[in-house]
């Protein structure tokens, strides 16, 4: 089942902070975050594993609440380059069944 | 390393025509997958493979076939194209995770397909 992302879109000024949420109705092994710019392929940002381990980007942080099956991506002091669509992909674990992606959050950073 | 490559970049088909979307990776990844991306729908998994000779269906497999004869290549075939298959197609690869989870997925540049 597709995870739910919120908000659907957000407009910020450069330097402001943003939080993007990803919720699942199923127990997750991990949550993956990707950013996609218009006309390009998604690019990996971060993986959050149950148990607290994180792998990924230096300047972007995220959390994973196992009790709520919810992940949040924190973009602080946003830069123009952060603009794009952010997708979370959820992994139920147990093998290699691929990721189930949310519908995305569109982030626009204005100067 | 070229990473994940896809050809063609753009394609226009007529309803009923067949074609193969090519995907190759040079990272020696065991896991490869195909996604389609439609406006407002996110990325949806079509088929995936955990190694040469092994494929399985994802969320939206109807109308598509795949095969995996080598580690490097994972072509996607449309046997009889329909307008509903108009989409952007992404191929991705990753190393196999441990027994429980997925590793980082690396995406190709995509193929934009229009079916008239």
Interface residues (C-beta under 8 A of the other chain):
Chain A: X2 X29 X30 X32 X34 X40 X41 X42 X43 X44 X47 X49 X55 X87 X89 X91 X93 X94 X95 X96 X97 X98 X99 X100 X101 X102 X103 X104
Chain B: X31 X33 X35 X40 X41 X42 X43 X44 X45 X48 X50 X56 X58 X59 X90 X96 X97 X99 X100 X101 X102 X103 X104 X105 X106 X107 X108 X109 X110
